[in-house]
Amino acid sequence: MQKDIVFGTSFSPETAEWVGDDNPLETLKVIHTQLSIKDFRLGLRWARIDFDKNLTLENYDKYITYCLKNKCDICLNVGPIKVM
């Protein structure tokens, strides 16, 4: 019996920056367009979510917007991410 395999990836802008990536959004676009991956688990760090502004995801808007505009499936993983 043949099953379809769906490839997805975890993506953390902070981790991308930590390893020297100057433009994590472009990296996300490359993963999507060149690797044909459209399923993303987007890691959201507690420290970058502004709870004082009615729980805004402002720091992640550009990543979420890109995924939604390009029909990518996203899972928002909120919290202290120890391992991506």
Buried (B, 14 or more C-beta within 10 A) or exposed (E): EEEEEEEBBBBBBBBBEEEEBEEBBEBBEEBBEEEEBBBBBBBBBEEEBEEEEEEEBEBBEEBBEBBEEEEBEBEBBBEEBEEE
